[in-house]
């Protein structure tokens, strides 16, 4: 006689726990989708544009930031002081726009600057 009421009580409790578990699982999955970090596309260095004119091929990226310890060859481009610079000759440690005679020339019409 005691078995039926105990079984029914346990059965109802398990059913309630299962329902709570399912609701929690769906709620967690919905929150996980909203909290997921967005994936950022990393540009392929092979497609980096080196155009020095106002031509925009659809993909124009800012040149790398100028670094004091870097050696730059003639024609290399860099970004320094919110401007794009092109090396006139081989240079190392010479800040763009600071030397006399200049080792860098300002590139006003670089596609990155035109898009700004």
URTA-V511258 format. One record per pair of residues at least 12 apart in sequence whose ideal C-beta (glycine too) atoms are under 8 Angstrom apart, sorted by the first residue. I is the first residue (numbers start at 1). GAP is how many residues later the second one is. Records with the same first field share a line. If there is no record, write none. Layout:
I: GAP / GAP
This chain:
43: 16 / 18
47: 12
48: 13
49: 12 / 62
50: 27
51: 59 / 60
52: 25 / 34 / 55 / 57 / 58
53: 56 / 58
54: 55 / 57 / 60
55: 56
56: 55 / 58 / 59
57: 54
60: 51 / 52 / 55
61: 51
62: 17 / 22 / 50
63: 14 / 15 / 16 / 21 / 47 / 49
64: 14 / 15
65: 13 / 14 / 15
66: 12 / 13 / 14 / 19 / 29 / 30
68: 25 / 27
69: 24
70: 22
71: 19 / 20 / 21
72: 15 / 18 / 19 / 20
73: 14 / 17
74: 13 / 14 / 15 / 16
75: 12
77: 30 / 33
78: 18 / 26
79: 33
80: 15 / 16 / 17
81: 15 / 16
83: 13 / 14 / 23 / 24 / 30
84: 22 / 23 / 26 / 28 / 29
85: 12 / 19 / 20 / 21 / 22
86: 18 / 19 / 21
87: 16 / 17
88: 14 / 15 / 16 / 17
89: 14
91: 12 / 13
